[in-house]
Amino acid sequence: MSEIPQDLQYTKEHEWLRNDGDGIATIGITDHAQESLGDITYVELPETGDTFSPGDAFGVVESVKAASDLYMPVGGVIIETNAELLDSPEKVNESPYGNGWMVRVKLDPEGTSTGLLTPSAYTDIVGDNN
C-alpha cells in the first residue's frame, strides 16, 4: 500500500502539495506515482520565475516504464526547483515526500486551486487504481 501522509493535499494526477506557510508550497509526486512509474531515470523541471496556473504541465518525469507530465496543483511562481533531481532522479523513488520534492511555489493569492484532495479522498482514488 502506498504511503499517504496526512499533512499533505493531493491531486487526481498524483501530485502532492505541502503548505509551508507564508504563501509558499512544496510540490512533488506521490508514493503511488513513483511506484507506478518504476525506476525514475530523468526529471525535467521548470525555471525559477516561471508562472503556472492550476492544471498546467510544469515538468516531466521519465522512468524505465514511461514518461509522465507533472501538473501544477495551484497557481503561482516557481521560487525553487530541486536541482539535486537533475543528477539524482532516483531520489524521487527513495523519498517522494522528502528529498524527492520537485518545486517550491509562491502561491498566487488570486489563483486558489480547486480539486485538491484530502488524504482520505486521495486514498479512495488510489484504492480504485490498485
Secondary structure, 3 states (H helix, E strand, C coil): CCCCCCCCEECCCCEEEEEEECCEEEEEECHHHHHHHCCEEEEECCCCCCEECCCCEEEEEEECCCEEEEECCCCEEEEEECCHHHHCCCHHHHCCCCCCCCEEEEECCCCCCCCCECHHHHHHHHHHHC
